[in-house]
């Protein structure tokens, strides 16, 4: 019998990819006021430069372990405890400016001043756009009170809390909110899943993990013997040996699964 349902946050309940894409679109449109450029080409260039730069920093291995991606680096403050977060906090202002300036350079525009303006604008645009999937709240409404609900998210504590603050309806549904940056290790490390089970006084058989990421949510839960539901809204091809217990493309499809269990 399932007693606890553990949800991932980004691209499971919150539509983070859409929020980031829209913030990029609006920020790149701003550059059109200054130059005759293709906003889509600028976005592609900045994404590429951001990934390369992000991977070059000494904090990269830590961000991979905690689960913080390059585009979160373009808008998070990382005002968190710990030496690695403090290093990130120092790096981030120049990282943002450089990513945008290099992106402009890649499409033939040398303008560090505009790069700085776009670097400041992107976090504002991202915060204005906290998209949530259409079924998120109706599903949580039906589950609340019938199961222990846990939010288990990788990322910086400050940034994940910012996402929850700009979508204030989500937090009250959950009995516990666990963020990898505060715990010290991220999914798919078994210890963070074991922590969730202990915190809720349930066994792996009594819990169900719901998430969009095979490499973190599904792999991590399988390592502790927990059943999992892969939310695959974009009909991605599953490759490799990571096999979810169930696969769905809408959270409403959880209910037939829960009836079986």
GUTILO-433742 format. One record per residue: residue number from 1; x, y, z of N, C-alpha, C, O in turn; residue in one letter. Coordinates in steps of 0.2 Angstrom, whole numbers, plus 2048, in hexadecimal, padded with zeros to 3 digits. Last residue first. Example, Ala and Ser with C-alpha at 12.3 -4.5 7.8 and 13.67 -1.06 7.14 Angstrom:
<lummars>
   num   n_u   n_v   n_w   ca_u   ca_v   ca_w   c_u   c_v   c_w   o_u   o_v   o_w   residu
     2   840   7F5   823    844    7FB    824   840   800   827   843   806   828        s
     1   842   7E4   827    83E    7EA    827   842   7F0   827   847   7EF   82A        a
</lummars>
This chain:
<lummars>
   num   n_u   n_v   n_w   ca_u   ca_v   ca_w   c_u   c_v   c_w   o_u   o_v   o_w   residu
   261   7F5   7FF   7DD    7FA    7FE    7E3   7F6   7FE   7E9   7FA   7FD   7EF        x
   260   7EA   803   7D5    7ED    7FC    7D5   7F1   7FA   7DB   7F1   7F5   7DD        x
   259   7E9   810   7D9    7E3    80B    7DA   7E6   804   7DA   7E4   800   7DE        x
   258   7F4   816   7D4    7F3    815    7DB   7EE   811   7DD   7EE   80D   7E2        x
   257   7F1   815   7C6    7F7    811    7C9   7F6   810   7D0   7F7   80B   7D3        x
   256   7E6   81D   7C5    7E6    816    7C3   7EB   812   7C6   7EA   80C   7C8        x
   255   7EE   82A   7C9    7E8    827    7CD   7E7   81F   7CB   7E5   81C   7D0        x
   254   7F7   82E   7C0    7F9    82B    7C6   7F4   827   7C9   7F5   822   7CD        x
   253   7F2   835   7B5    7F3    82E    7B4   7F5   82A   7BB   7F6   824   7BB        x
   252   7F3   842   7B9    7ED    83F    7BA   7ED   838   7B9   7E9   834   7BC        x
   251   800   846   7B3    7FF    844    7BA   7F9   841   7BC   7F8   83D   7C1        x
   250   804   83F   7A4    800    844    7A7   7FF   841   7AF   7FE   83B   7B0        x
   249   80B   834   79F    80C    83B    79C   808   840   79F   808   846   79C        x
   248   814   827   7A7    80E    82A    7A6   810   831   7A2   815   833   7A2        x
   247   819   817   7AC    81B    81D    7A8   814   820   7A6   80F   81D   7A4        x
   246   820   80E   7BA    81B    810    7B6   81D   816   7B2   822   819   7B4        x
   245   82D   80A   7BE    828    805    7BF   822   807   7BB   81F   803   7B8        x
   244   83A   80E   7B2    835    810    7B7   830   80A   7B8   82F   806   7B4        x
   243   84A   809   7B0    844    807    7AE   83F   809   7B3   83F   806   7B9        x
   242   859   80B   7A9    855    80E    7AE   84E   80D   7AC   84B   811   7A7        x
   241   862   807   79F    85F    802    7A3   85B   805   7A9   859   801   7AD        x
   240   85F   810   78F    863    80D    795   85F   808   799   85A   805   797        x
   239   851   81B   78B    857    817    789   85B   815   790   85A   817   795        x
   238   842   820   786    845    81D    78C   84B   819   789   84A   814   786        x
   237   83E   82E   77D    840    827    77D   844   825   783   848   829   785        x
   236   830   839   783    838    838    782   839   830   781   835   82C   784        x
   235   824   840   784    825    839    780   82C   838   77E   82D   836   779        x
   234   822   84A   78C    825    84C    785   826   845   781   829   846   77C        x
   233   81F   845   798    81A    849    795   81C   84A   78D   818   84B   789        x
   232   821   83A   7A2    824    83B    79C   820   83F   797   81D   83C   793        x
   231   824   836   7B2    81F    83A    7AE   823   83D   7A8   828   841   7A8        x
   230   826   826   7B9    829    82B    7B4   824   82F   7B1   820   82D   7AD        x
   229   825   821   7C8    821    823    7C3   824   828   7BF   826   82D   7C1        x
   228   82B   813   7D2    82B    819    7CF   827   81A   7C9   824   816   7C6        x
   227   82F   80A   7E2    82C    80B    7DB   82B   812   7D9   82B   817   7DD        x
   226   83F   808   7E9    838    80B    7E9   835   80B   7E2   839   80C   7DD        x
   225   84B   803   7EC    846    7FE    7EB   83F   802   7EB   83A   7FE   7ED        x
   224   855   80C   7EB    853    80B    7F2   84D   806   7F2   84A   805   7F7        x
   223   857   80E   7DE    85D    80C    7E2   85B   80A   7E9   85E   806   7EC        x
   222   84C   813   7D9    84D    80C    7D8   852   809   7DC   852   804   7DE        x
   221   84D   821   7DC    848    81D    7E0   849   815   7DF   848   811   7E4        x
   220   858   824   7D3    859    824    7DA   854   820   7DE   856   81D   7E3        x
   219   852   822   7C6    858    81E    7C8   858   81E   7D0   85A   819   7D3        x
   218   847   82B   7C7    846    824    7C6   84C   820   7C8   84B   81B   7CC        x
   217   84E   838   7CA    848    835    7CD   847   82E   7CD   846   82B   7D2        x
   216   85A   837   7C1    85A    839    7C8   854   836   7CC   855   832   7D1        x
   215   858   832   7B4    85F    832    7B7   85F   834   7BF   864   832   7C2        x
   214   84B   835   7B1    84D    82E    7B1   853   82D   7B6   854   829   7BA        x
   213   840   841   7B6    847    840    7B4   849   839   7B6   84A   837   7BC        x
   212   834   844   7BB    835    844    7B4   83C   842   7B1   83D   841   7AB        x
   211   82B   83A   7C8    830    840    7C5   831   83F   7BE   82F   83A   7BB        x
   210   826   833   7D7    824    836    7D0   828   83B   7CE   829   841   7D1        x
   209   827   825   7E1    82B    82B    7DE   828   82D   7D7   827   829   7D3        x
   208   81F   81F   7EF    81F    81F    7E7   822   825   7E5   821   82B   7E7        x
   207   81F   813   7FD    821    81A    7F9   821   819   7F2   823   814   7EF        x
   206   820   807   802    81A    80B    804   81A   812   801   816   816   802        x
   205   82C   801   7FF    825    7FE    7FC   81F   803   7FD   81A   802   7F9        x
   204   834   808   807    835    809    800   82E   807   7FD   82C   80A   7F8        x
   203   82A   80D   816    82F    809    812   82F   80B   80B   82B   80F   809        x
   202   829   81C   820    827    817    81B   82C   813   818   832   815   819        x
   201   82C   828   827    82A    822    82B   827   81D   826   822   81A   828        x
   200   830   834   822    829    832    821   827   82C   824   821   82A   824        x
   199   83D   833   824    83A    839    826   832   838   826   82F   83B   82A        x
   198   841   827   81D    841    828    825   83D   82D   827   83A   82D   82C        x
   197   83F   82B   810    83B    826    813   83B   826   81A   836   825   81D        x
   196   848   836   80F    841    837    80E   83D   831   811   838   833   814        x
   195   854   82F   810    852    834    815   84B   835   815   847   836   81A        x
   194   854   827   805    854    823    80C   851   829   811   84E   827   816        x
   193   856   831   7FC    850    82D    7FC   84F   829   802   849   829   805        x
   192   863   835   7FF    85D    83A    800   857   836   7FF   852   839   802        x
   191   86A   829   7FD    86A    82C    804   864   831   804   861   831   80A        x
   190   86B   826   7EF    866    822    7F3   865   825   7FA   860   825   7FD        x
   189   86C   833   7E3    86F    830    7E9   86A   82C   7EE   865   82F   7EF        x
   188   868   839   7D7    865    832    7D9   869   82F   7DF   868   829   7E0        x
   187   863   846   7E2    861    840    7DF   866   83F   7D9   867   844   7D6        x
   186   871   84C   7EC    86B    84D    7E8   869   846   7E5   86D   841   7E5        x
   185   876   852   7FC    877    84D    7F6   870   84E   7F3   86B   84F   7F5        x
   184   873   85B   805    87A    85A    804   87B   856   7FE   881   855   7FC        x
   183   867   861   809    868    85A    80C   870   859   80B   873   855   80F        x
   182   866   86D   803    866    86D    80A   868   866   80D   86C   866   812        x
   181   866   869   7F5    86C    86E    7F8   86C   86E   7FF   871   86F   802        x
   180   85B   861   7F4    862    85E    7F4   867   863   7F7   86C   860   7FA        x
   179   84D   863   7FF    851    866    7F9   858   863   7FA   85B   864   7FF        x
   178   83D   85E   803    844    85C    804   848   85F   7FD   846   85D   7F8        x
   177   82F   861   80C    833    863    806   83A   862   807   83D   865   80B        x
   176   821   858   812    828    85A    812   82B   85C   80C   829   85A   806        x
   175   814   859   80F    816    858    816   81D   85A   817   81F   85C   81C        x
   174   80D   865   803    812    860    805   813   85F   80C   814   865   810        x
   173   804   86F   800    802    868    7FE   806   863   802   804   85D   803        x
   172   80A   87B   801    806    879    807   803   871   805   801   86E   80A        x
   171   812   87D   7F5    815    87B    7FC   810   878   800   812   873   804        x
   170   80A   882   7EA    80D    87C    7EB   80E   879   7F2   80C   874   7F4        x
   169   806   890   7EA    801    88B    7EC   804   884   7ED   800   87F   7EF        x
   168   811   898   7E7    80F    897    7EE   80A   892   7F0   809   88F   7F5        x
   167   81B   89A   7DD    816    896    7DC   813   894   7E3   814   88E   7E5        x
   166   825   8A2   7E2    822    8A5    7DD   81C   8A0   7DA   818   8A2   7D6        x
   165   82A   899   7EC    827    89F    7EE   823   8A3   7E9   81E   8A6   7EA        x
   164   82F   88E   7E5    829    88D    7E9   826   894   7EB   820   894   7EC        x
   163   83A   895   7DF    835    892    7DB   82F   891   7DE   829   892   7DC        x
   162   841   898   7EB    83F    89D    7E7   839   89B   7E2   834   89E   7E1        x
   161   844   88B   7EF    840    88F    7F3   83D   895   7EF   837   897   7F0        x
   160   84E   888   7E5    848    884    7E6   842   888   7EA   83C   887   7E8        x
   159   858   892   7E9    854    892    7E2   84E   88E   7E2   849   891   7E0        x
   158   85B   88E   7F6    859    895    7F5   855   895   7EE   850   898   7EE        x
   157   860   881   7F4    85A    882    7F8   857   889   7F7   851   88A   7F6        x
   156   863   87B   7E4    865    87F    7E9   85F   881   7ED   85A   882   7EB        x
   155   85E   86A   7E0    860    871    7DF   862   875   7E5   863   872   7EA        x
   154   851   85E   7DF    858    85F    7DE   859   867   7DD   855   86A   7DA        x
   153   844   85A   7EA    846    85D    7E4   84E   85E   7E4   851   860   7EA        x
   152   836   853   7EF    83D    851    7EF   840   854   7E9   83F   852   7E3        x
   151   828   854   7F9    82B    857    7F3   833   856   7F4   836   858   7F9        x
   150   81B   849   7FE    822    84B    7FF   825   84F   7F8   824   84C   7F3        x
   149   80D   845   806    810    848    800   816   84B   802   817   84F   806        x
   148   804   837   80C    80A    83C    80E   80D   83E   807   80F   83A   803        x
   147   7F3   836   806    7FA    834    806   7FF   839   809   7FD   83F   809        x
   146   7E8   83D   808    7E7    836    807   7EE   832   807   7EF   82C   808        x
   145   7EB   84A   809    7E7    847    80E   7E6   840   80E   7E4   83C   812        x
   144   7EC   84C   7F8    7ED    84F    7FE   7E8   84C   803   7E2   84C   802        x
   143   7E8   848   7EB    7EC    844    7EF   7ED   846   7F7   7EE   842   7FB        x
   142   7E0   852   7E6    7DD    84B    7E7   7E1   847   7EC   7DF   842   7EF        x
   141   7E9   85C   7E5    7E2    85D    7E9   7E0   856   7EB   7DD   855   7F1        x
   140   7F2   858   7DC    7F4    858    7E3   7EE   859   7E8   7EE   857   7ED        x
   139   7EA   858   7D1    7EC    852    7D3   7EE   852   7DA   7ED   84E   7DE        x
   138   7E7   866   7D0    7E2    861    7D0   7E4   85B   7D3   7E0   857   7D7        x
   137   7F4   86B   7CE    7F1    86D    7D4   7EB   868   7D5   7E9   866   7DB        x
   136   7F9   865   7C1    7FD    865    7C8   7F8   866   7CE   7F8   862   7D2        x
   135   7F4   866   7B5    7F0    862    7B9   7F3   862   7C0   7F1   85E   7C5        x
   134   7FC   870   7AE    7F4    871    7AE   7F1   86D   7B4   7ED   86F   7B7        x
   133   80B   875   7B6    807    870    7B1   800   871   7B3   7FE   872   7B9        x
   132   810   886   7B7    80E    87F    7BB   80A   87B   7B6   806   87E   7B2        x
   131   81C   892   7B6    817    88E    7B3   816   888   7B7   81B   885   7B9        x
   130   821   8A0   7BB    821    89A    7BE   81B   895   7BB   816   895   7BE        x
   129   827   8AD   7B6    824    8A8    7B2   824   8A1   7B5   828   89D   7B3        x
   128   82E   8B7   7BC    828    8B9    7BA   824   8B3   7B7   81E   8B3   7B6        x
   127   83B   8B1   7BD    837    8B2    7C3   82F   8B4   7C1   82B   8B2   7C5        x
   126   840   8B3   7B0    83F    8AC    7B3   83A   8AD   7B9   835   8A8   7B9        x
   125   841   8C1   7AF    83C    8BE    7AB   83B   8B7   7AD   835   8B4   7AD        x
   124   84B   8C3   7B9    845    8C6    7BA   83F   8C2   7B5   83A   8C1   7B8        x
   123   856   8BC   7B3    853    8B9    7B9   84C   8BD   7BB   848   8B9   7BE        x
   122   858   8C4   7A7    856    8BD    7A7   853   8BA   7AD   84D   8B7   7AD        x
   121   85D   8D0   7AA    856    8D0    7A8   853   8C8   7A8   84E   8C7   7AA        x
   120   86B   8CF   7AC    866    8D1    7B1   85F   8D0   7B0   85B   8CF   7B5        x
   119   86F   8CA   79F    870    8C6    7A5   86C   8C8   7AB   86A   8C4   7AF        x
   118   86B   8D5   798    868    8CF    797   869   8CA   79D   864   8C7   79F        x
   117   875   8DE   79D    86E    8E0    79D   86A   8DA   79D   865   8D8   7A0        x
   116   881   8D8   799    880    8D9    7A0   878   8DA   7A1   875   8D8   7A6        x
   115   880   8D8   78B    880    8D2    78E   87F   8D3   796   87B   8CE   798        x
   114   880   8E6   789    87A    8E3    788   87A   8DC   78B   875   8DA   78E        x
   113   88E   8E7   78C    889    8EB    790   882   8E8   78F   87E   8E7   794        x
   112   895   8E0   783    895    8DE    78A   890   8E1   78E   88D   8DE   793        x
   111   894   8DC   774    890    8E1    778   890   8DF   77F   88B   8DC   781        x
   110   895   8D6   765    89A    8D7    76A   897   8DD   76E   898   8E3   76C        x
   109   88D   8CA   75B    88C    8D1    75F   891   8D1   765   890   8CD   769        x
   108   88D   8BD   755    890    8C3    752   88F   8CA   755   891   8CF   752        x
   107   889   8B3   75D    885    8B5    757   887   8BB   754   884   8BF   750        x
   106   892   8B3   767    892    8AD    762   88D   8AE   75C   88E   8AB   757        x
   105   890   8BE   76E    896    8BE    769   895   8B8   764   897   8B9   75F        x
   104   884   8BB   775    884    8C0    770   88A   8C0   76B   889   8C0   765        x
   103   88B   8B1   77D    885    8AF    778   884   8B4   773   883   8B2   76D        x
   102   893   8B9   784    896    8B4    77F   891   8B1   77A   892   8B0   775        x
   101   88A   8C0   78C    88E    8C3    787   891   8BF   782   892   8C0   77C        x
   100   883   8B5   793    87F    8B9    78E   884   8BD   789   882   8BE   783        x
    99   88E   8B0   79A    88A    8AC    796   886   8B0   790   886   8AE   78B        x
    98   893   8BB   7A1    897    8B8    79C   893   8B4   797   894   8B4   791        x
    97   888   8BE   7AA    88B    8C3    7A5   88F   8C0   79F   88D   8C2   799        x
    96   888   8B2   7B1    882    8B4    7AD   885   8B9   7A8   883   8B8   7A2        x
    95   895   8B1   7B6    893    8AC    7B2   88D   8AE   7AE   88D   8AD   7A8        x
    94   895   8BC   7BF    89A    8BD    7B9   898   8B7   7B4   898   8B8   7AE        x
    93   88C   8B8   7C9    88B    8BE    7C5   88F   8BE   7BE   88D   8C1   7B9        x
    92   891   8AA   7CD    88B    8AB    7C9   88A   8B2   7C5   888   8B2   7BF        x
    91   89C   8A9   7D6    89D    8A8    7CE   897   8AB   7CA   898   8AE   7C5        x
    90   897   8AB   7E2    89C    8B0    7E0   89C   8AF   7D8   89D   8B4   7D5        x
    89   88E   8A1   7E3    88B    8A7    7E4   890   8AD   7E1   88E   8B2   7DE        x
    88   897   896   7E2    892    897    7DD   88F   89E   7DD   88F   8A2   7D8        x
    87   89D   897   7EF    8A1    898    7E9   89C   89A   7E3   89E   89E   7DF        x
    86   892   894   7F7    895    89B    7F7   899   89D   7F1   89A   8A2   7EF        x
    85   890   887   7F3    88B    88C    7F2   88E   893   7F2   88C   897   7EE        x
    84   89C   882   7F9    89B    881    7F2   895   886   7EF   896   889   7EA        x
    83   89B   884   807    8A0    887    803   89E   887   7FB   8A0   88C   7F8        x
    82   88B   888   80E    890    884    80C   895   887   807   893   88C   803        x
    81   87A   88F   80C    880    88D    810   884   888   80D   882   884   809        x
    80   876   89A   7FE    875    894    802   87B   893   807   881   895   805        x
    79   872   8A2   7F3    874    8A5    7F9   872   89F   7FF   86E   8A0   803        x
    78   870   8A1   7E5    874    89C    7E9   876   89F   7EF   87C   89E   7F1        x
    77   868   8A7   7DC    86D    8AB    7E0   872   8A7   7E4   877   8A9   7E5        x
    76   864   8A3   7CB    864    8A2    7D2   869   8A6   7D5   86E   8A9   7D2        x
    75   865   8A5   7BD    861    8AA    7C1   861   8A8   7C8   85E   8AC   7CC        x
    74   86F   89E   7B7    86E    8A4    7B4   869   8A8   7B8   868   8AE   7B6        x
    73   86F   891   7BD    874    896    7BF   873   89D   7BC   876   8A2   7BF        x
    72   864   88C   7B7    863    88E    7BD   868   893   7C0   867   897   7C4        x
    71   86C   888   7AC    867    88E    7AB   864   890   7B2   862   896   7B2        x
    70   874   87E   7B0    877    884    7AE   872   88A   7AD   874   890   7AF        x
    69   86C   876   7BF    86F    876    7B8   871   87D   7B6   870   882   7B9        x
    68   870   86C   7CC    86E    873    7CA   871   874   7C3   877   873   7C2        x
    67   872   860   7D5    86D    861    7D0   86B   868   7CE   865   86A   7CF        x
    66   87C   85C   7DD    876    85F    7E0   870   860   7DB   86B   860   7DD        x
    65   885   858   7D3    883    853    7D9   87D   856   7DC   878   852   7DE        x
    64   887   863   7CB    884    85D    7C8   881   858   7CE   87C   855   7CD        x
    63   88C   86C   7D4    886    86D    7D2   883   867   7CE   87C   866   7CE        x
    62   899   865   7D6    894    866    7DC   88D   867   7D9   888   865   7DC        x
    61   89F   866   7CA    89D    860    7CD   898   860   7D2   894   85C   7D3        x
    60   8A0   875   7C9    89B    871    7C4   89A   86A   7C7   894   868   7C7        x
    59   8A8   87D   7D0    8A2    87B    7D3   89D   876   7CF   898   874   7D1        x
    58   8B1   882   7C7    8B3    87D    7CC   8AD   87A   7D0   8AD   875   7D3        x
    57   8AB   883   7B6    8AC    886    7BD   8AE   880   7C2   8AC   87A   7C1        x
    56   8A7   87E   7AA    8AE    880    7AB   8B0   882   7B2   8B6   883   7B4        x
    55   89A   87D   7A9    89E    876    7AA   8A5   878   7AB   8A9   874   7AD        x
    54   896   88A   7A6    894    886    7AD   898   880   7AE   89A   87F   7B4        x
    53   89B   88B   799    89E    88F    79F   89C   88C   7A5   8A1   88B   7A9        x
    52   892   883   792    89A    882    792   89D   885   798   8A1   883   79B        x
    51   885   887   795    887    881    797   88F   880   797   892   87D   79C        x
    50   886   894   790    885    894    797   887   88C   799   88A   88C   79E        x
    49   888   892   782    88D    895    786   88D   894   78E   891   893   791        x
    48   87B   88C   77F    882    889    77E   887   88C   782   88B   888   785        x
    47   873   897   783    872    890    786   879   88C   785   87B   889   78A        x
    46   877   8A0   77A    878    8A2    781   877   89B   785   87B   89A   789        x
    45   873   89B   76E    87A    89C    76F   87B   89D   776   881   89B   779        x
    44   865   89A   76F    869    894    76E   871   895   770   874   891   773        x
    43   862   8A7   770    861    8A3    775   865   89C   775   868   89A   77A        x
    42   866   8AC   763    869    8AF    76A   868   8AA   76F   86D   8A8   773        x
    41   85D   8A5   75B    864    8A4    75B   868   8A6   761   86D   8A3   763        x
    40   851   8AB   760    852    8A4    760   85A   8A2   760   85C   89E   764        x
    39   853   8B9   75C    853    8B7    763   854   8B0   764   857   8AE   769        x
    38   85D   8BF   750    858    8BA    751   858   8B8   758   85D   8B5   75A        x
    37   85F   8D1   74F    862    8CA    750   85C   8C6   751   856   8C8   752        x
    36   863   8E0   74F    85F    8DC    74A   862   8D5   74B   867   8D3   747        x
    35   864   8E7   760    867    8E4    759   862   8E1   755   85D   8DE   758        x
    34   85B   8ED   769    862    8F0    768   865   8EE   761   868   8F1   75E        x
    33   850   8E5   769    84F    8ED    76A   856   8F0   768   855   8F6   766        x
    32   854   8D9   76A    852    8DB    764   851   8E2   764   851   8E6   75E        x
    31   856   8D6   778    85C    8D8    774   85A   8DA   76D   85E   8DE   76A        x
    30   849   8D2   77B    84C    8D9    77E   852   8DB   77A   852   8E1   778        x
    29   849   8C5   777    845    8CA    773   847   8D1   775   847   8D6   771        x
    28   850   8BF   781    853    8C0    77A   84F   8C5   776   852   8C8   772        x
    27   847   8BF   78B    84D    8C3    78C   850   8C4   785   853   8C9   784        x
    26   83C   8B7   786    83B    8BE    788   842   8C2   788   842   8C8   786        x
    25   843   8AB   785    840    8AE    77F   83F   8B6   780   840   8BA   77C        x
    24   847   8A8   792    84C    8A9    78C   849   8AD   787   84C   8B2   784        x
    23   83B   8A7   798    83F    8AC    79A   845   8AD   795   846   8B3   794        x
    22   836   89B   791    833    8A2    790   837   8A8   792   837   8AD   78F        x
    21   83F   892   795    83F    893    78E   83C   89A   78D   83E   89E   788        x
    20   83C   892   7A3    843    894    7A0   843   896   799   846   89B   797        x
    19   82F   88D   7A3    831    893    7A6   838   896   7A3   838   89C   7A2        x
    18   830   881   79C    82D    886    799   82E   88D   79C   82F   892   798        x
    17   838   87A   7A6    83B    87B    79F   837   880   79B   83A   884   798        x
    16   82F   87A   7B1    835    87E    7B1   838   87F   7AA   83A   885   7A9        x
    15   821   878   7B6    823    877    7AF   829   87C   7AE   829   881   7AB        x
    14   81F   86F   7C5    821    875    7C2   823   874   7BB   827   86F   7BA        x
    13   81E   861   7C5    819    865    7C8   819   86C   7C4   814   86F   7C2        x
    12   829   85D   7BC    824    858    7BF   81E   85C   7C1   818   85A   7BE        x
    11   831   867   7BA    82F    864    7B4   82B   85D   7B6   82A   859   7B2        x
    10   836   867   7CA    838    86A    7C4   836   865   7BE   838   860   7BE        x
     9   833   85D   7D5    830    864    7D4   830   866   7CD   82B   867   7C9        x
     8   82D   84C   7D9    832    851    7D7   82F   858   7D6   829   858   7D5        x
     7   824   845   7E7    824    849    7E0   82B   84D   7DF   82E   850   7E4        x
     6   81F   837   7EE    825    83C    7EE   825   83F   7E7   826   83B   7E2        x
     5   813   831   7F9    815    833    7F2   81A   838   7F1   819   83E   7F4        x
     4   810   824   804    813    82B    803   814   82B   7FB   817   827   7F8        x
     3   809   818   804    807    81D    80A   80A   824   808   808   829   80A        x
     2   803   80B   7FC    807    811    7FB   804   816   800   7FE   818   801        x
     1   804   7FA   800    800    800    800   804   806   800   809   807   804        x
</lummars>
